[in-house]
Amino acid sequence: MAPQIPGMPPPPPVDPGQGPHGSQPLYSRGDDLIFLDTAVKMKVAAAAAGLHNASRHLSHYLSNTGEDLTLDPDRIAGEEPGLKAYIDRIVTAVLQRIAGDVAARAGYDQPVPFQSDWHGYKCTNPDWFLAIGAVHASVSGVVTVHRPNPEGAVPRITLDCQSHLYDRYNWDGDKATTIAGMTFTDRELGGLHTAGLAKEFTMRGSSSIKHYDSALPVNGPLDLPVPPGRSGR
């Protein structure tokens, strides 16, 4: 029986956020109550401007539950081509290392499970940048490196893998951000968390399983498929 694809790695270190939920003393929360109304208007304005993911994630923050929010790496990679290319490079580097190990010990035609480290990626799509900013990406899978014919040729690989994304939705810096024409600071939005009016949460998700059966790339990354219907809105 072929080995199963390893799951998502243990969570990576994440930014600390502005502080514990509800840690502000009651007497200092007046400005946060005023800003909460602005944040609600900002959520509505973002949706009206077509920033649906930014609006959805801000809405989840303002719901004040702290529940995890599921990310769809396939959909994000379809709308954020840079992320797809980044994931392709991660898995290609892992495969080239495994292929080197396999060749050194002549362990061809045996499935090898793998799980990459987490790697940081900063979104460039405006909607996804406002929704998740920078995200941690990882790839896990099972690869079989087939014996090359003739010896020394580039080997064929059979691969099944999936990508994983992980991050915390928090506001822990001093920078300013604009959503739908409304500018706010990290400290203002993070203050809603420490005032107990909103709550930071974890974002995570795993992609569908991708299959690849071809030569091991040597001059650039492989091109993992994006499922139909996952590219664009």
N, C-alpha and C positions, 0 to 999 in steps of 0.2 A: 504493500500500500504506500502510495506517495505521501511524503510528509505534508502536513498542513501548513498553510501560510501563517507565519507568526503574526500576532495582532499588533496593535498600537504599542509603541514603547512606553515605559513609564514617563510621566509628565516631565517636561524640561523645567529648569528654573525660570520663573516669570517675574515681571516687574512687581514691586510691592504694593502699588496703588497709593492712595492718599492716607490710608490708615484704617483702623478697624471700623466696621459698620456701626453707625450710631455712637461713635466715640466723642463727638463734640458735646460740650455742655449745652443744656437747653437754652441758656441765655444768649448763646452766640449763633443761634440758628435763624435769626430773622432774615438775614440777607439770602440764606439758602431757600427759604420759603418764597421769597420774591423771585429768585432765579428759577425756581421750579416751574413757574408759569411760563417763563421764557423758554425753558427746555421743552415743554409740551408744545408750544407754538413752533419751535424749531423742528420737532418731529413731524408735525403736519406739513410744514413748509418743505421739508426734505422729500416727503412722499410726493407732493405736488410738483416738485422739480425733477421727478424721475429717479431720485436717489432712494430706491425702495429698500435696499439692504441697509443703508445707513439709518433710515427711518425705523426699520424693523428692529435693528439692534439697539438703537436708542430707546425705543418703546419697551423692549425687554428690560433694559436697565431701569427705566422709570417704573416698571411694574413692581420693583422692590422685592422680588422673590429670591433672587440669587440662583435660580435654577439654571442648569446647564442649557446651552443652546447648541443644537446640532448644526454643523457645517457640512456642506456637500462639496467635497473637493472636485468632483467631476464638473459640476456647474461652475464653480469658481474658476477652474482652469480653462473652461470654455469662454469665460468672459474676461479673464486675466491671462493672456497668452504668455506673459513673462513667467507666471507661476508654473505653467505647463512645461516650459523650456527648462526652468530651474529643477523641477522634479525629474525630468528626463536626464538632466546632467547628474543628479544625485544617484539615480539607479544605474546609469552607465558606469560611473566611477566604481560603484560596488561590484558590478559584474566583471569589470576588467581586473579588479583585485582578485575576485574568486577564480576567474579563468587562469590567472597566473599561478595561484595556489594549486589548482587542479592539474595544470601542466607539470608543475614541479614534482608532484607525487603520483602522476599518471592515474589520477582518479576520475577518468572520463566516464560519461554515461551514468553518473550517479546524481540523484537530486540533492541539492544543497539549499537548505533554508537559510534566509538572511534577514537582518533587520538593521537598517541604517541608523546613524545618529540623527538627532534633530538638527536642522539647519534653518537659520532665520531668513525670511524673505519679506521685503517691503512692497506692498501693493502699489501699482501705478494707476490702475483703473480708479477714477475719482470716487465712484460709489463704494467699491470695496476698500479703498484707502480709508474712507470715513467710517466704514463698518467694522473693519478689523485692523487697519493700519499695517503693522508688521506681524507676521504669523510664523509659527514654527512648522516645518515640513519634514516628514520622514517617509521612507518607503520600506516595505517588507515584502518578502516573496519567497518563491522556490525556483531555483534555476538548475538546469542540467546542461553541462558543457559536453558536447559530443566530440568524440575523437576525430580530429581533423584528418582529411584524406586529400592529398598526401600529408605526411607528417610535416609540421611547420606551417601549414596553411592556416588561415583564419578559421577558428572552429565555429560551427553552428551551435546556437544555444536555443533551448526551449525554456520559456519564462512565463510564470504566472505571478503577478504582483499587484499590490494596491498601495496607494499613497494615503498618508494621514496628516491632518492639520490639527494644531493645538495652539490656543492662546487664551489670555485672560482679557476680558473687556474691563479696562480700568483707565483712569486718567491720572497719571502719576508725574507729569512733567510741569513745566512752566510756560510751555508754548501756547500760542493762540491758534484756533482753527475756525474756519468759516464753513457753515452749512447753509446752503440756499440763501446766501446774502446775510446771514446772521452770524456774527463773530462772538466767540466765547473762549475762555481760557481753560486749560486742564484743571486748574485749581477750582474754578467755578463748578465745572461738572463733577469733579472728584469730591467737592464739598457736599454735594447731594448725598453721596455715600456715607461720609462721616457724620452727616446730620441725620442719617436714618431715613432719608426720603427716596433714595434709589439704592440699588445694590449691585456691586460688581459680580460677574459671573464667568464661568468657564465656557469657552467655545471649542468644540472638538468634533471630528468626524473622519470617517474612512471612505475611500472611493470604492467604486465597483472593481472587480478583479479584471486586470488587463492581461491579455495573452500575446506573446511575441515568440515567433519561431523563425529565426533567420540567422544570418552571420552576425557574430559579435562586432559591434561598431569599433573601428580603430581610429577613424578621422572625424570625430564628432559624436554627439549623443544619439542614442536610438530615439525613435519617435513613437511614444506610446499613444494608442488611439484615445480619442475623446468620444464617449458614447453619443450616438445620434440624439439630437434634441437638447444636448447640454451646452451647446455653444450659442451664446446670445440669450435674449429674453423672450 
